[in-house]
Amino acid sequence: CTLYRISDNSQVKNKAPAEVQITAEQLLREAKERELELLPPPPKQKITDEEELNDYKLRKRKGFEDNIRKNRTVISNWIKYAQWEESLKEVQRARSIYERALDVDHRNVALWLKYAEMEMKNRQVNHARNIWDRAITILPRVNQFWYKYTYMEEMLGNVAGCRQVFERWMEWQPDEQAWHSYINFELRYKEVEKVKNWIKYARFEDKHGYIAHARKVFERAVEFFGEEYMDEQLFVAFAKFEEKQKEVIFQILLCLDQSNLQIYVIVSKRRFSMKRKLRLVESDTDSDTVREVYERAIANVPPISEKRHWKRYIYLWVNYALYEELEAKDSERTRQVYQACLELIPHKKFTFAKLWLLYAQFEIRQKNLPFARKALGTSIGKCPKNKLFKGYIELELQLREFERCRKLYEKYLEFAPENCTTWIKFAELETILGDTDRARAIYELAINQPRLDMPEVLWKSYIDFEIEQEEYEKTRELYRRLLQRTQHVKVWISYAQFELSVESGERLMKCRQIYEEANKALRNCEEKEERLLLLESWRDFESEFGTEATKDRVRKLIPEKVKKRRKLQAEDGSDAGWEEYYDYIFPEDAANQPHLKLLAMAKMWKKQQQTSPADEDNDDSAEAESAS
């Protein structure tokens, strides 16, 4: 065996037990106490130049990366790292960190929520949509994703997009609360006329065994739509539901007039049989047979002169005309079909603009321009509609018949003088033609109308027109006239920004004067948020173009945000508790109102008491010495 000699230095000199023995329990207790020990916060670091800032960022990033390297599965380290980068406005870096974290744990709900909230907070709407789409695809059963996604789309005003998200959600058959959220959304936007939503609601109740509730939903739907706006989908769904419940006598018969219902069913059956027969016959080479079937189909004129009963019937005529033009190549018969159909429709009660336009387009294809104009002129004379005017004007624009366009616009505005879009299009036409005086006269007529559907759009178009013509004095006059009608904050801000955009040596002074005038005008405004919006716009202007004095002037006008409480009352007059709300106290108002001034002084005194307790002790000791 080999003997190893141990040096004297490596030998244990004192093998006696220690005087104070430490147990494992004591070691654990001391470690726990160190965790709970309240350490003073680290000293604040002031960064004075870019080099120090880069050094600070490097050290912090190294610390975060070390923590992640130690344990990649701790998602809180990833979130803290990304939030720190976001606080530095390094959104791209934060986005990269979140993506790396998702590679580690893509099923972590909190991670998806923080990621999407960051994008929404920084107004990166498309990025946020991308994240929500990925989240609901990977984790479709997490309702929180769907709620957040729909809420975001609704807040953005994207009603169609929000409805699409709800539709995707409903395909997963979520719980009852999700369906109620969808229904409340549709009610908020007054989309109760959508038959499919009523049917979905009823099927949801039926699926969960609430038969009586499902029947009530159907009955409410039939009562809501009434006889005038009834849709056959609702009839069919209600009938299938009752058939499923083995109810031979349908409840629909109790809610509607029985004679009208029978007429509806008979007409529906005839249409169905005719459509099926037409599909089978159109493949036949014998055009006479096809025409015979079409003639038999159009002979079934709806017995009631209501447009809803005529919608599908008119498509038989349209298909007939298209067959004659495209398949049979008989232009004269096509013209006869269109004319016969137009004579049949009771135009005094209702009309179909699509049919008039199709006929005019057919005549243009046949190079019969007078016939097309005659048809559209007749339509406007018999039954003027927005679609007819727009189609006729578009035709004349393509033909470069501008005098005819002017006459049509005049008739259109006689028919609908409140339509701001028509006024704007008319003025734009005159501008394109180079007649600015006529365009200005049209705008003047428009803004003096007693009723307009979108006056703010019309005024903006008029102002933009004057700016494009570089008529700055006229633009100022327009702003003044508009401010006589409305004192809206957006008008004041737009006026100030206009003055700032005009290249002159006095532009800053004029812009500042507008802000001063607007601030005085909005002092009595009930909506304090509007006044705050003005001051924030003014502050941004001064921060870019102002001096220290002007910046300080605006800074003193910024209000203080305070939390208040107010008592709520129910509809019956009883107390409904209290609610908290935020109010704004403007320094100018506080100076004029004694109670607000006293409140501001009290807050200032309280703040001084909290910030300088040592000064008060010195004052007390000085008073004691003087007393002695």
C-alpha positions in Angstrom: 0.0 0.0 0.0 1.1 3.5 -0.6 1.5 5.8 2.5 0.8 9.5 2.1 2.5 11.9 4.5 0.2 14.6 5.8 1.8 17.9 6.4 1.5 19.5 9.8 -0.3 22.5 8.4 -3.3 20.4 7.3 -3.8 18.7 10.6 -6.6 19.8 13.0 -5.0 21.5 15.9 -8.0 21.7 18.3 -10.5 18.9 18.3 -12.3 20.1 21.4 -16.1 20.9 21.1 -17.0 24.6 20.6 -18.2 26.5 23.7 -21.4 27.6 22.0 -23.2 24.9 20.1 -25.4 26.0 17.1 -28.3 23.8 16.1 -29.8 23.4 12.6 -33.1 24.9 13.9 -31.2 28.1 15.0 -29.6 28.4 11.6 -33.0 28.2 9.8 -34.5 30.7 12.2 -31.7 33.2 11.7 -32.0 32.9 7.9 -35.8 33.6 8.1 -35.2 36.6 10.3 -32.8 38.0 7.7 -35.5 37.6 5.1 -38.0 39.5 7.2 -35.5 42.2 8.2 -36.4 45.6 7.0 -33.4 47.0 5.2 -33.1 50.7 4.4 -33.8 51.5 0.8 -30.7 51.9 -1.4 -29.5 55.4 -2.0 -31.0 57.2 -4.9 -28.6 57.5 -7.8 -28.6 60.7 -9.9 -27.5 60.3 -13.5 -26.0 63.4 -15.0 -24.8 62.3 -18.4 -25.4 59.8 -21.1 -22.3 57.7 -20.2 -23.6 57.1 -16.7 -27.0 56.2 -18.0 -25.6 53.6 -20.4 -23.5 52.2 -17.6 -26.6 52.0 -15.3 -28.6 50.2 -18.1 -25.7 47.8 -18.7 -25.5 46.9 -15.0 -29.3 46.4 -14.6 -29.6 44.3 -17.8 -26.7 42.1 -16.6 -28.5 41.6 -13.3 -31.8 40.7 -15.0 -30.0 38.3 -17.4 -28.2 36.6 -14.5 -31.5 36.1 -12.6 -33.0 34.6 -15.8 -30.0 32.4 -16.4 -30.2 31.0 -12.8 -33.8 29.9 -13.3 -35.5 30.4 -16.6 -38.9 29.0 -15.4 -39.5 31.9 -12.9 -41.8 34.0 -15.1 -41.8 36.9 -12.6 -38.2 37.6 -13.4 -39.0 37.9 -17.1 -42.0 40.2 -16.4 -39.9 42.5 -14.1 -37.2 42.7 -16.8 -39.7 43.6 -19.5 -41.5 46.2 -17.3 -38.1 47.8 -16.5 -37.3 48.1 -20.2 -40.8 49.5 -20.8 -40.2 52.2 -18.1 -37.2 53.3 -20.2 -39.5 53.6 -23.3 -37.5 50.6 -24.8 -40.7 49.0 -26.2 -38.9 46.9 -28.8 -36.5 45.4 -26.1 -39.5 44.7 -23.8 -41.3 43.0 -26.7 -38.2 40.8 -27.3 -38.1 39.8 -23.6 -41.8 38.9 -23.6 -41.3 36.8 -26.8 -38.4 35.0 -25.1 -40.5 34.3 -22.1 -43.3 32.9 -24.2 -40.8 30.4 -25.6 -40.2 29.2 -22.1 -43.8 29.0 -20.9 -46.4 29.8 -23.6 -49.3 28.7 -21.3 -48.7 31.3 -18.6 -51.8 33.5 -18.5 -50.2 36.4 -16.6 -47.5 36.6 -19.2 -49.9 37.0 -22.1 -51.9 39.6 -20.1 -48.8 41.7 -19.2 -47.6 41.5 -22.8 -50.8 42.7 -24.3 -51.3 45.4 -21.7 -47.9 46.8 -22.5 -48.8 47.1 -26.2 -52.1 48.7 -25.4 -50.5 51.1 -22.9 -48.1 52.3 -25.6 -51.0 52.5 -28.2 -49.6 49.8 -30.4 -53.1 48.6 -31.4 -52.1 46.2 -34.2 -49.4 44.6 -32.0 -52.0 44.1 -29.2 -54.4 42.5 -31.7 -51.7 40.2 -32.8 -51.1 39.1 -29.2 -54.7 38.6 -28.4 -55.2 36.5 -31.5 -52.3 34.3 -30.6 -53.5 34.0 -27.0 -57.1 33.0 -27.8 -55.7 30.5 -30.4 -53.4 28.8 -28.0 -55.6 29.1 -24.9 -59.2 29.5 -26.1 -60.7 28.4 -22.8 -59.2 31.4 -20.9 -62.2 33.7 -20.8 -60.1 36.6 -19.5 -58.4 36.9 -22.9 -61.7 37.1 -24.7 -63.1 39.7 -22.3 -59.9 41.9 -22.6 -59.9 41.5 -26.4 -63.5 42.5 -26.9 -63.2 45.4 -24.4 -60.2 46.8 -26.3 -62.0 46.6 -29.7 -65.1 48.3 -28.3 -63.0 51.1 -26.7 -61.4 51.7 -30.0 -64.8 52.0 -31.6 -64.2 49.0 -33.8 -67.7 47.6 -33.4 -67.5 45.2 -36.4 -64.1 43.8 -35.1 -65.6 43.4 -31.6 -68.5 41.5 -33.0 -66.2 39.3 -35.0 -64.3 38.4 -31.8 -67.5 37.6 -30.0 -68.5 35.4 -32.9 -65.3 33.5 -32.6 -65.7 33.2 -28.9 -69.2 31.8 -29.2 -68.0 29.0 -31.4 -66.2 27.6 -28.3 -69.6 27.4 -26.5 -68.5 29.4 -23.4 -70.4 29.8 -20.1 -73.6 31.7 -19.6 -71.8 35.0 -18.6 -70.0 35.2 -21.9 -73.3 34.9 -23.9 -74.8 37.6 -21.7 -71.8 39.9 -22.4 -72.4 39.4 -26.2 -76.0 40.2 -25.8 -75.3 43.3 -23.8 -72.8 44.4 -26.4 -75.4 44.2 -29.1 -77.9 46.0 -27.0 -75.4 48.8 -26.4 -75.1 49.4 -30.1 -78.8 48.8 -30.8 -78.3 45.8 -32.9 -81.3 44.0 -31.5 -82.7 43.7 -35.0 -80.2 40.9 -35.8 -82.3 37.8 -35.9 -79.4 35.4 -35.6 -78.6 36.8 -32.1 -82.1 36.0 -30.8 -81.8 32.6 -32.3 -78.4 32.0 -30.6 -79.8 33.2 -27.3 -82.8 30.8 -27.6 -80.5 27.8 -28.6 -78.3 28.6 -25.7 -81.2 28.3 -23.3 -82.4 25.2 -25.0 -79.0 23.5 -24.8 -78.8 24.0 -21.0 -82.3 22.5 -20.6 -84.2 25.8 -20.0 -87.1 25.0 -22.4 -89.5 27.5 -21.0 -86.8 30.3 -21.2 -86.0 29.3 -24.8 -89.6 29.6 -25.8 -89.9 33.0 -24.1 -86.9 34.2 -26.1 -88.5 33.1 -29.3 -91.8 34.7 -28.3 -90.1 38.0 -27.4 -88.3 37.9 -30.7 -91.5 37.5 -32.7 -93.2 40.3 -30.6 -90.2 42.6 -31.1 -89.9 42.2 -34.9 -93.6 42.2 -35.4 -95.2 41.4 -38.7 -93.4 44.2 -40.6 -89.8 43.2 -39.9 -90.2 39.4 -39.5 -87.5 37.2 -41.0 -88.1 33.6 -42.2 -85.0 32.4 -40.2 -86.9 33.1 -37.0 -89.9 31.2 -38.2 -87.9 28.2 -39.2 -85.8 28.2 -35.9 -89.0 28.6 -33.8 -90.7 25.8 -35.7 -87.8 23.4 -35.4 -87.6 24.1 -31.6 -91.3 23.4 -31.2 -91.0 20.3 -33.3 -88.1 19.1 -31.2 -90.4 19.6 -28.1 -93.1 17.6 -30.0 -95.4 20.6 -29.9 -97.6 20.2 -33.0 -99.4 23.6 -32.7 -96.6 26.1 -33.2 -96.6 29.1 -30.8 -96.0 31.4 -33.8 -99.6 31.1 -34.7 -100.6 32.7 -31.4 -98.4 35.7 -32.0 -99.2 36.7 -35.5 -102.3 37.1 -37.6 -103.1 33.6 -39.0 -104.1 34.7 -42.4 -100.9 36.7 -43.0 -98.9 33.7 -41.8 -100.5 31.4 -44.2 -99.9 33.8 -47.1 -96.3 34.0 -46.1 -95.9 30.2 -46.0 -97.5 29.7 -49.4 -95.4 32.4 -51.0 -92.3 30.9 -49.5 -93.1 27.4 -50.8 -93.8 28.8 -54.3 -90.5 30.7 -54.3 -88.6 27.6 -53.2 -90.1 25.3 -55.8 -89.7 27.9 -58.6 -86.0 28.5 -57.7 -85.3 24.8 -57.7 -87.0 24.4 -61.0 -85.2 27.4 -62.5 -81.8 25.9 -61.5 -82.7 22.7 -63.2 -84.1 24.3 -66.4 -81.4 26.9 -67.0 -79.0 24.2 -68.0 -81.4 23.3 -70.8 -80.4 24.5 -74.3 -84.0 25.4 -75.2 -84.3 29.1 -74.3 -88.1 28.9 -74.8 -88.4 26.5 -72.0 -86.3 28.7 -69.7 -88.4 31.7 -70.6 -91.6 29.8 -69.9 -90.4 28.9 -66.4 -89.3 32.5 -65.7 -92.7 33.7 -66.8 -94.4 31.3 -64.5 -92.1 32.4 -61.7 -92.7 36.1 -62.1 -96.4 35.6 -62.3 -96.5 34.9 -58.6 -96.7 38.5 -57.6 -96.6 39.0 -53.8 -100.2 39.7 -52.6 -99.1 42.3 -50.1 -97.6 45.7 -51.2 -94.8 45.7 -48.6 -91.1 45.8 -49.6 -90.0 42.9 -47.4 -92.3 40.6 -49.4 -90.9 41.9 -52.7 -87.2 41.6 -52.1 -86.7 38.0 -53.2 -89.4 38.3 -55.9 -87.4 41.2 -57.6 -84.4 38.9 -57.9 -86.4 36.6 -60.1 -86.8 39.6 -62.5 -83.1 40.4 -62.2 -82.0 36.9 -63.0 -84.5 36.8 -65.9 -82.9 40.0 -67.4 -79.4 38.7 -66.9 -80.3 35.4 -68.6 -81.7 37.3 -71.6 -78.6 39.5 -71.9 -75.8 37.1 -71.1 -77.1 33.7 -72.2 -79.8 34.4 -74.8 -77.9 37.5 -76.1 -81.3 39.2 -76.8 -81.0 42.9 -75.8 -84.5 43.8 -76.8 -86.1 41.1 -74.6 -83.7 42.3 -71.8 -85.0 45.8 -72.1 -88.6 44.5 -72.1 -88.0 42.5 -68.9 -86.5 45.6 -67.1 -89.3 47.9 -68.3 -92.1 45.4 -67.3 -90.6 45.0 -63.9 -90.3 48.7 -63.3 -93.9 49.2 -64.3 -95.0 46.5 -61.9 -93.4 47.9 -58.8 -95.6 50.3 -56.8 -93.1 53.2 -56.7 -95.4 55.4 -54.6 -95.0 53.0 -51.7 -91.4 51.7 -52.2 -88.9 51.1 -55.0 -85.6 49.3 -55.7 -82.7 51.6 -56.6 -80.6 48.6 -57.5 -83.1 47.7 -60.3 -83.0 51.2 -61.8 -79.2 51.3 -61.8 -79.0 47.8 -63.4 -81.3 48.9 -66.1 -79.3 52.1 -66.7 -76.0 50.2 -66.8 -77.6 47.8 -69.3 -78.5 50.6 -71.6 -75.0 52.1 -71.4 -73.6 48.7 -72.4 -75.9 48.8 -75.4 -74.5 52.4 -76.1 -78.0 53.9 -75.6 -77.0 56.8 -73.4 -80.3 58.7 -73.8 -82.2 55.6 -72.6 -80.0 55.4 -69.5 -80.4 59.0 -68.7 -84.2 58.8 -69.2 -84.4 55.8 -66.9 -82.4 57.5 -64.1 -84.3 60.8 -64.6 -87.6 58.9 -64.3 -86.4 57.2 -61.1 -85.5 60.5 -59.5 -88.8 62.0 -60.5 -90.9 59.1 -59.3 -89.0 57.9 -56.2 -85.9 59.9 -55.3 -83.4 58.0 -53.2 -79.8 58.7 -52.2 -78.5 55.7 -54.2 -80.2 56.9 -57.3 -78.7 60.4 -57.1 -75.3 59.0 -56.4 -75.4 56.5 -59.3 -76.7 59.2 -61.7 -74.0 61.7 -60.7 -71.3 59.1 -60.9 -72.4 58.2 -64.5 -72.2 61.9 -65.5 -68.8 62.3 -63.9 -67.4 59.4 -65.9 -68.8 61.0 -69.0 -67.3 64.4 -68.0 -70.7 66.1 -68.3 -70.1 68.6 -65.5 -73.1 70.9 -66.2 -75.4 67.9 -65.8 -73.5 67.0 -62.6 -74.3 70.6 -61.3 -78.0 70.2 -62.0 -78.1 66.8 -60.4 -76.3 68.1 -57.3 -78.9 70.9 -57.1 -81.8 68.5 -57.3 -80.1 66.2 -54.8 -79.7 69.0 -52.3 -83.3 70.0 -52.8 -84.3 66.5 -51.9 -81.9 66.1 -48.9 -80.5 69.6 -47.8 -79.2 68.2 -44.5 -76.8 65.8 -46.2 -73.4 67.3 -45.5 -71.5 64.8 -47.7 -73.4 66.0 -50.7 -72.6 69.6 -50.1 -68.9 68.7 -49.7 -68.8 66.6 -52.9 -70.5 69.5 -54.8 -68.0 72.0 -53.5 -65.1 69.7 -54.2 -66.3 69.3 -57.8 -66.3 73.1 -58.3 -62.8 73.3 -56.7 -61.5 70.7 -59.2 -63.0 72.6 -62.0 -61.2 75.7 -60.8 -64.3 77.7 -59.9 -63.4 78.7 -56.3 -66.1 81.3 -56.0 -68.8 78.8 -56.8 -67.3 76.4 -54.3 -67.2 79.1 -51.6 -70.8 80.0 -52.3 -71.8 76.3 -52.0 -70.1 76.1 -48.6 -71.8 79.3 -47.5 -75.2 77.9 -48.5 -74.4 74.7 -46.7 -73.4 76.1 -43.3 -76.5 78.3 -43.2 -78.8 75.3 -43.5 -81.1 75.0 -40.4 -80.4 71.3 -40.1 -77.3 69.3 -40.9 -76.4 65.6 -40.2 -72.7 66.2 -39.7 -72.0 70.0 -39.3 -68.5 69.5 -37.8 -67.4 67.6 -41.0 -68.8 70.4 -43.2 -67.1 73.2 -41.3 -63.8 71.3 -41.3 -64.0 70.8 -45.1 -64.8 74.6 -45.5 -61.8 75.6 -43.4 -59.5 73.1 -45.2 -60.7 74.6 -48.5 -59.7 78.1 -47.4 -56.4 77.0 -46.1 -55.6 75.2 -49.5 -56.5 78.5 -51.3 -54.1 80.3 -48.8 -56.9 82.6 -47.8 -55.8 83.0 -44.2 -58.0 86.0 -43.3 -61.0 84.2 -44.6 -60.0 81.1 -42.5 -59.7 83.3 -39.4 -63.1 84.7 -40.1 -64.5 81.1 -40.5 -63.0 80.1 -37.1 -64.6 83.2 -35.5 -68.0 82.4 -37.0 -67.8 78.8 -35.9 -66.8 79.9 -32.3 -70.0 82.0 -32.2 -72.0 78.8 -32.7 -70.0 76.5 -30.5 -67.2 76.9 -27.9 -66.0 73.3 -28.3 -62.4 72.9 -27.1 -61.4 71.1 -30.3 -62.3 74.2 -32.3 -60.1 76.4 -30.1 -57.2 73.9 -30.4 -57.6 73.7 -34.2 -57.7 77.5 -34.4 -54.5 77.8 -32.4 -52.7 75.1 -34.5 -53.8 76.9 -37.6 -52.1 80.1 -36.4 -49.0 78.2 -35.6 -48.9 76.6 -39.1 -49.1 80.0 -40.9 -45.6 81.1 -41.8 -45.2 84.6 -40.3 -43.2 86.4 -37.7 -46.2 86.8 -35.4 -47.4 83.2 -35.5 -46.3 82.4 -31.9 -47.8 85.5 -30.5 -51.1 84.9 -32.3 -51.2 81.2 -31.3 -50.6 82.2 -27.6 -53.4 84.8 -27.9 -55.8 82.2 -29.1 -54.9 80.0 -26.1 -55.4 82.9 -23.7 -58.8 83.7 -25.2 -59.9 80.1 -25.2 -58.9 79.7 -21.5 -61.1 82.7 -20.6 -64.0 81.5 -22.7 -63.9 78.0 -21.1 -63.8 79.1 -17.5 -67.6 78.7 -17.2 -67.6 75.4 -19.1 -69.3 72.6 -17.2 -67.0 70.0 -18.7 -63.8 70.5 -16.8 -62.1 67.8 -18.9 -62.4 70.1 -22.0 -60.7 72.9 -20.1 -57.9 70.6 -19.0 -57.5 69.3 -22.6 -57.0 72.9 -23.7 -54.4 73.6 -21.0 -52.5 70.4 -21.9 -52.4 71.5 -25.5 -51.2 74.9 -24.5 -48.5 73.4 -22.2 -47.2 71.3 -25.1 -47.0 74.4 -27.3 -45.1 76.3 -24.6 -42.7 73.4 -24.0 -41.7 73.5 -27.6 -41.8 77.3 -28.4 -42.2 79.2 -25.1 -39.8 80.8 -22.7 -39.4 80.0 -19.0 -41.9 82.8 -18.1 -44.6 81.5 -20.5 -44.0 77.9 -19.4 -44.4 78.9 -15.7 -47.6 80.8 -16.6 -49.2 77.7 -18.1 -47.9 75.5 -15.3 -49.7 77.7 -12.8 -53.0 77.2 -14.6 -52.9 73.3 -14.6 -55.6 72.1 -12.2 -55.3 69.8 -9.2 -56.9 66.4 -9.5 -58.9 65.6 -6.3 -61.0 62.6 -5.3 -64.5 63.4 -4.0 -67.6 61.5 -2.9 -71.2 62.1 -3.8 -74.4 60.6 -2.7 -76.4 58.4 -5.1 -80.2 58.1 -5.3 -82.2 55.3 -6.7 -85.1 55.8 -9.0 -87.6 55.6 -6.2 -85.8 58.4 -4.3 -84.1 56.1 -1.7 -80.4 56.3 -0.9 -78.2 54.1 -3.1 -74.9 54.6 -1.4 -71.9 56.8 -2.2 -69.6 56.8 -5.2 -66.2 58.3 -5.6 -65.3 60.5 -8.5 -62.4 62.8 -9.6 -62.8 66.5 -9.8 -60.4 69.3 -11.0 -59.7 72.4 -9.0 -58.3 75.2 -11.2 -56.1 77.7 -9.4 -57.9 80.6 -11.1 -61.3 79.4 -9.8 -59.8 78.8 -6.3 -58.6 82.5 -6.2 -62.1 83.7 -7.0 -64.0 81.4 -4.6 -63.2 81.7 -0.9 -64.0 78.1 0.1 -61.7 76.7 -2.6 -59.0 79.2 -1.6 -59.4 78.1 2.1 -59.2 74.5 1.0 -56.0 75.1 -0.9 -54.4 76.9 2.0 -55.4 74.0 4.4 -53.7 71.5 2.0 -50.6 73.6 1.8 -50.4 73.9 5.6 -50.8 70.1 6.0 -48.1 69.5 3.5 -45.8 71.8 5.3 -46.5 70.0 8.6 -45.6 66.7 7.0 -42.4 67.9 5.4 -40.8 70.0 8.2 -41.4 68.5 11.7 -37.9 69.4 12.7 -38.5 73.1 12.1 -41.5 73.0 14.3 -39.4 71.5 17.2 -36.9 74.3 16.8 -39.7 76.9 16.9 -41.1 75.3 20.1 -37.7 75.3 21.8 -37.1 78.9 20.9 -40.5 79.9 22.4 -39.7 78.0 25.6 -36.4 79.8 26.0 -38.0 83.2 25.4 -40.7 82.4 28.0 -38.1 81.4 30.6 
